[in-house]
Amino acid sequence: MSVDPATVKKIARLARLRVDEAELPALAEEVNGILHFVEQLQAVDVTGVEPLTSVVHVALPRRQDVVTDGGDAEAVLANAPNRIESFFTVPKVVE
């Protein structure tokens, strides 16, 4: 796949980027280099290779999934600038 300066101009417009006309050929060359690299990656045989989320196999620590009462409401609301009963109050943001 090859990208020409007109395509780069269209991509820049869609991304709401301001690009000078003089920069379009250089940007097209850079995008073509990136696409060439992606094509090289697609040529690699990855059959039998498991997908990774990390290069190090580490099990993440997990907490027990237990129901709690959420703590002490009075302590949570102690520094609230405005409150009604046991709720935070905030200014209206939608008219």
MOPE-V468125 format. One record per pair of residues at least 12 apart in sequence whose ideal C-beta (glycine too) atoms are under 6 Angstrom apart, sorted by the first residue. I is the first residue (numbers start at 0). GAP is how many residues later the second one is. D is the distance in Angstrom with one decimal. If there is no record, write none. Layout:
{{I GAP D} {I GAP D}}
This chain:
{{0 34 5.4} {1 30 5.9} {2 25 5.3} {2 28 4.7} {2 29 5.5} {3 24 5.9} {4 19 3.8} {4 20 5.3} {4 23 4.8} {7 16 5.3} {7 19 4.8} {7 20 4.7} {8 15 5.8} {72 13 4.7}}
